[in-house]
Amino acid sequence: MFTGIVRERARVASFEDGRLVVECTTKASIGDSVALDGVCLTVVDAQNGHLAFDVVPETLARTKPFGAEVNVEPALAAGDPMGGHVVQGHIDGRGRVRSVEPEDSGRRIWFDLLPELLRYCVEKGSIALDGVSLTVAGLDDAGLAVALVPHTLEQTTLGDRVAGDFVNVEVDILAKYVERLIR
């Protein structure tokens, strides 16, 4: 389980034959879960400031391609503060940046989502985009907006996003359970 509070940006060192290697300061052991751009992955090698993960076709089919840098969050440990919201690291699909607009010292970014993801979103509700816990600041028939503060822009890869870029989307798990229960 994760909270969507990114701990660092890591450089992708390599990605070949399903093996993803990142250069980072996050301390992890073989078998630990670490979220990269919101994708829960299992550490298969950890040495010399590098973490390695095996990425299976199911993951690749649901997520955006890994870029030069990724957001990193180690799994929540018992007693850790819950600073964001409950994030599983199970990506529901991809969203696409519609627009990026300056807003005071931050930015407002609109993302287009498929209807099967958008139905789980409510204004002031939680959403995880590239593993970052965010609050939905606006909704329309095609997508949602988030308002990013300078800290988020600097500490996560969301500050690099431009119109047309893809992001990994994990909707709020509570919304999916509620829908299932009332069906």
N, C-alpha and C positions, 0 to 999 in steps of 0.2 A: 504494500500500500504506500501511496505517496501523498503529498499535500499540494503539489504544483508550485512549490517554492524552490526555484532553481538555485543551486549552490555554486555553479560555475559554468562558464562557456568552455568547451573543449574543442581542440583541433582534431579533425579526422585525419589520422596518420595513413590509413589504408582501408580499402574495402574490396576484397577479392575472394571469389568463390564462396560467398556467403559469410566470410569472416570479416567483421568490422573491428578495427583497432582505433582507439582514441587516445590522445595524449592529454592527461589531466592530473590534477592533484588529489582527486577523490580517492580515499583509501577504501579498498574493497578486496575481498578474498574470492577465490574460486567458489562458485555456487551462489554468491550474493546477487540480489536483484538491484539493478540500476536503471533508471529511466533516462533515455537519450531522446530528446525532442518529444518526450511524452511516451515513448515506446518502452515498456518494461522488457528488459533483456537480462539474461543470466551471464555473469562473468565466467568465462572459460579459461582465462589466463590473466594474471596480474603481475607485472614486473616492470621495474625501471620507469615508473611514471606512465605506464601504458596499461589500458584495460582492453581485453579482447572479448568479443561476443560473437556467437553464431546466429545469423539472421536467416530465418526460414522463409520459404516462398509465401506462406500465409501472411506473414508480417509485411513482406514487400508488396503484396497485393492490396493491402489496406492503408499503407502509409505513403507519404511523399518520399522521394529519394533523399538520402542523407546528403547534406551539403558539406562545405568546408569546415563549418563549425556546428556544434550541437549543444543544446541545453542539457545540463547534467543534474540529476537529483538522485542521491542514494535513497534506498527504501527507508521508510519511517521505522524507527526503533521505539520500543516501549518507553514511554516517558518523554519522547520528543514533543515539542510544541506543535500544535495543529495550526499553522499560520495561514494556510490556504483553505482548500476544501478536500473532501475525499476524492482522490484520483487513483484509479486502478492501474493505469499504464496500458490499458486495452483500448487501442485506437478504434474509433467507430467509423472513421472515414477521413476524407480530405476536404479542406476548404480552400478557397482562392481569394487572395487579396483583391478587393474591388477598388479601394481608394485609400490613400494615406494623406491626412490633412493635419497641419500644425494646429495645436489647440493650447493656448497659453504656453507653458514650458514643456508640454507633453505633445501627444499626437492622438488623434482619433482615427482608428483603422476600421474600415468596413470589410467584412468577409462574406462572400457568397457561399451558401451551404445548400446541399441537396435537401429537398423537402423531408426525407426520412431522418435527417439530423435536426433540421430546423424546428420540427414539431416538439422537440424536447427543450427548447430554449424559451426562457421568459425574461423580460426586462428585470434587471437587478438580480438575476439568477447567476449561477456559476457555470463556467465553461473552461475547459483546458485546451489551449492552443499551443502547439509545439511544447507541451508539458508545462505551460505556465498557467497557474490558476488566475482567472480573470473574472470580472463582473460584466455581465451583458449590459451595455449602456444604451443600446437602441436596437430595435427590430423593425424589419420590413418584410415584405412577401418573399424576398430572395435571400436574406441573410441577416447578419447582426453586426453591431458596432461595439468596439471596446475603446475605452479611454486609457491610454498608457501614460504613466508618470515617468519623469526622467530616470528614476532608478531602474525601472523595468526596461526602458529603452537601452540603457547602458549595460545592464547585467545579463540580458538575454538576447537571443538572436532576433527577437521581434523588432528590435530597433533597426535592423537591416532590411526589413521587408518592404517591397515595392509592389505596385499594382501588377497583377498577373502571377505573383509567387503563390505557391501552395503551402499550406500548413496542415499538421496533423490535428485532428479534432477528436476530443473525448467529451461527450456530453455528460451531464450530471447523472450518475448512476441512480440516484433517487427518483428522477423523472422516469427512467426506464422501468423501475420496479412498480411505481404507482400505475403506469400505463398497463403493465401486465396484470396487476391485481384487479383493476377495474374492468378489464376485458372479461 
